[in-house]
Amino acid sequence: MSTGKHLTAKGQRTAARVLEAATTVLARDGFGGATLGRIAEEAGLDKRNVLYYYDTREALLVRVVQTVGERVAGHIEETVGEIDTPEALADALVEAMWSGITSAPELARSYFALIGGGAGTPEVEAALRGLKDAYERLISRQLQSISHTRWRLRDDLPGMVTLTLAVFRGLLLEWTETGDTAASAASLQRLKRSIAAEYVQLG
């Protein structure tokens, strides 16, 4: 992990502990409740130690946003490879995004805490915009990844990217409130079918 500082192995472990504590407090107490004092207490450190690794509370919360993005992007890059049918692509893309964030429930909850409370905090707002842009680029690239085969995505790529991300975020918010349910599983399958239906066969 990177804090922008040159750290020893011990320092890296401590910085990771602070980041984990920030994620836990955000998920539990919300944006307003994620004070440096509570984060330091969760990490078993004092506030000065937290500020040594992350110069400000905002810098620490930005790093939480980046961690969410890195986890989802990593899952997509690892899971979605050479695919030649819309159904297989939709299944791999949705599963990669879903498993990327739901495998760490506190990350999902902290992400929504940041969305809900980060307004007015320029650094956090910028990080969230960057994360959204990164998701849109990943989805766009994956949606176009079988265009060189006998399948072509319908013309409205930007609209499809926006819709895919919006539905995914809505389902994720529902999941943070209710957990795994038959309804959420069915909705994920519907999202996959909707994505696959946006392709037309050439020839």
C-alpha positions in Angstrom: 0.0 0.0 0.0 1.1 3.6 -0.6 0.9 6.6 1.8 3.3 8.8 -0.2 6.0 8.1 2.4 9.0 5.9 2.5 8.2 3.4 5.2 9.9 0.4 6.8 8.1 -2.9 6.8 6.9 -2.2 10.3 5.7 1.3 9.2 3.8 -0.3 6.3 2.1 -2.6 8.6 1.1 0.2 10.9 -0.2 2.3 8.0 -2.3 -0.6 6.9 -3.7 -0.9 10.4 -4.6 2.7 10.3 -6.3 2.3 6.9 -8.2 -0.7 8.2 -9.3 1.2 11.3 -10.5 4.1 9.2 -12.6 1.7 7.0 -14.1 0.1 10.1 -15.0 3.4 11.7 -16.5 4.8 8.5 -18.6 1.7 8.0 -19.8 1.8 11.6 -20.1 5.5 12.4 -20.5 7.2 9.1 -18.6 10.1 7.6 -19.2 12.5 10.4 -18.3 9.9 13.0 -15.1 9.0 11.4 -13.0 11.4 13.5 -9.2 11.1 13.9 -9.8 10.2 17.6 -12.1 7.3 16.8 -9.8 6.0 14.0 -6.8 6.3 16.3 -8.6 4.4 19.1 -9.7 1.7 16.7 -6.1 1.3 15.5 -4.7 1.3 19.0 -2.6 4.4 18.3 -2.7 8.1 19.2 -3.8 10.8 16.8 -0.2 11.9 16.2 0.7 8.4 14.9 -2.3 8.5 12.5 -1.2 11.9 11.2 2.4 10.6 10.7 1.2 8.1 8.1 -1.7 10.2 6.7 -1.1 13.9 6.9 -4.8 14.8 7.3 -8.1 13.0 8.0 -9.1 13.8 4.4 -5.9 12.2 3.0 -6.8 9.0 5.0 -10.3 9.0 3.7 -9.1 9.5 0.1 -6.9 6.4 0.6 -10.1 4.4 1.7 -11.7 5.5 -1.6 -8.6 4.4 -3.6 -8.6 1.0 -1.8 -12.2 0.4 -2.9 -11.3 1.1 -6.5 -8.2 -1.0 -6.4 -10.0 -4.0 -5.1 -12.8 -3.9 -7.7 -10.4 -3.1 -10.6 -8.1 -5.9 -9.5 -11.0 -8.4 -9.6 -12.1 -7.3 -13.0 -8.7 -7.4 -14.5 -8.1 -10.9 -13.0 -11.5 -12.4 -13.8 -12.5 -10.9 -17.2 -10.2 -12.3 -19.9 -10.8 -13.5 -23.4 -14.5 -14.0 -23.8 -16.5 -14.5 -27.0 -20.2 -14.4 -26.1 -22.3 -11.6 -24.5 -23.6 -13.9 -21.9 -20.2 -15.0 -20.7 -18.9 -11.4 -20.7 -21.9 -10.1 -18.7 -21.6 -12.9 -16.2 -17.8 -12.4 -15.7 -18.1 -8.6 -15.5 -20.9 -8.5 -13.0 -19.4 -11.3 -10.9 -16.0 -9.6 -10.8 -17.4 -6.2 -9.8 -19.7 -7.8 -7.2 -17.1 -10.1 -5.6 -14.5 -7.3 -5.7 -16.4 -5.2 -3.2 -18.7 -7.6 -1.3 -15.8 -9.7 -0.3 -14.9 -6.9 2.1 -18.3 -5.7 3.5 -16.8 -2.9 5.5 -15.3 -1.4 2.3 -18.8 -1.3 0.7 -20.3 0.4 3.7 -17.5 2.9 4.0 -17.8 3.7 0.3 -21.4 4.7 0.8 -20.6 6.6 4.0 -18.1 8.6 1.9 -20.6 9.2 -0.9 -23.2 10.3 1.6 -21.0 12.5 3.8 -18.1 13.6 1.6 -20.0 16.5 -0.1 -18.1 19.7 0.8 -14.8 18.0 1.3 -12.9 18.7 -1.9 -10.3 16.0 -1.6 -12.9 13.3 -0.9 -15.2 14.5 -3.7 -12.3 14.5 -6.1 -11.4 10.9 -5.1 -15.0 9.7 -5.5 -15.2 11.3 -8.9 -12.0 9.7 -9.9 -13.3 6.3 -8.7 -16.5 6.7 -10.7 -14.5 7.6 -13.8 -12.2 4.6 -13.3 -15.2 2.3 -13.0 -16.8 3.7 -16.1 -13.5 3.2 -18.1 -13.3 -0.4 -16.8 -16.9 -1.2 -17.7 -16.5 0.5 -21.1 -13.4 -1.4 -21.9 -15.0 -4.7 -20.9 -18.2 -4.0 -22.8 -16.2 -3.4 -26.0 -13.9 -6.4 -25.5 -15.8 -8.8 -27.7 -16.6 -6.2 -30.4 -13.8 -7.7 -32.6 -15.7 -11.0 -32.7 -19.0 -11.8 -34.3 -20.8 -9.6 -31.7 -21.3 -5.8 -31.6 -22.5 -3.7 -28.8 -25.4 -1.4 -29.7 -24.5 2.2 -30.5 -25.2 3.8 -27.1 -22.0 2.8 -25.2 -21.9 5.7 -22.8 -25.5 5.2 -21.8 -24.9 1.5 -21.3 -21.9 2.2 -19.1 -23.9 4.7 -17.0 -26.8 2.3 -16.6 -24.6 -0.6 -15.7 -22.8 1.3 -13.0 -26.0 2.9 -11.6 -27.8 -0.4 -11.3 -24.7 -2.0 -9.8 -24.4 0.7 -7.2 -28.1 0.5 -6.4 -27.8 -3.3 -5.8 -24.7 -2.7 -3.7 -26.5 -0.2 -1.5 -29.4 -2.7 -1.1 -26.9 -5.4 -0.2 -25.2 -3.2 2.5 -28.7 -2.9 4.1 -30.1 -6.4 3.8 -27.1 -8.7 3.0 -27.4 -11.7 0.6 -31.0 -12.3 -0.3 -32.8 -14.2 -3.1 -34.0 -10.9 -4.4 -30.5 -9.5 -4.7 -29.3 -12.6 -6.4 -32.2 -12.5 -8.9 -31.5 -8.8 -9.6 -27.8 -9.6 -10.4 -29.0 -12.2 -12.9 -31.3 -9.6 -14.4 -28.5 -7.2 -14.7 -26.4 -9.8 -16.5 -29.3 -10.5 -18.9 -29.7 -6.8 -19.6 -26.1 -6.4 -20.5 -26.0 -9.4 -22.7 -29.2 -8.2 -24.5 -27.3 -5.0 -25.6 -25.3 -7.0 -28.2 -26.3 -7.8 -31.7 -24.7 -10.6 -33.8 -22.9 -9.7 -37.0 -23.7 -11.5 -40.2 
